[in-house]
């Protein structure tokens, strides 16, 4: 068995946990910002920047781009696709 990036043979498990935590955090941030926008506490221009930032962040490419998503376990892949679908809907709402 290989040692992996993390120095042990549980690298994939750790990556899965990291991605799940990131998805939870990003979902919470999106929810909070959406609430602030809908209540008028976040200006439309700022809202557009926040939502677009999710879509444009290069660090999120491994969980956003279809070729990368296809390498993830099905359940995780579906959760990320659902998140990105929500982001895309909100981007359309900003236009």
Order of alpha helices (4+ residues) and beta strands (2+ residues): alpha-alpha-alpha-alpha
